Amino acid sequence: MEPLLKSVTASNGDLESLDLIRLAVLCQSVADSESIDSCTAREALALRQEWALLVARDAPPSSSFAKHEEIQKEKSVLKGRMVDFLSRL
């Protein structure tokens, strides 16, 4: 396993303390790793791409409170899925 992943995936709590950007970077690292099977790499890449789409939807930040709240909720759900995925590695 890559050193970056090994240092962070020690526990689920470690992952939960990371912000969404760092989790997206870890997912990209998994996707790029030659030691990861292709199915896992595709899942990691899909999570990272989903993050990129959410960021794009929120740039510039919406003046609509409801839309902002919806995107924040989607980010929170995505973070949970990233933590779950990375904790299984």
Buried (B, 14 or more C-beta within 10 A) or exposed (E): EBEEBEEBBEEEEBBEEBEBEEBBBBBBBBBEBEEBEEEBBEBBBBBBBBBEEBBEEBEEEBEEEEEEEBBEEBBEEBBEBBBEBBBEB
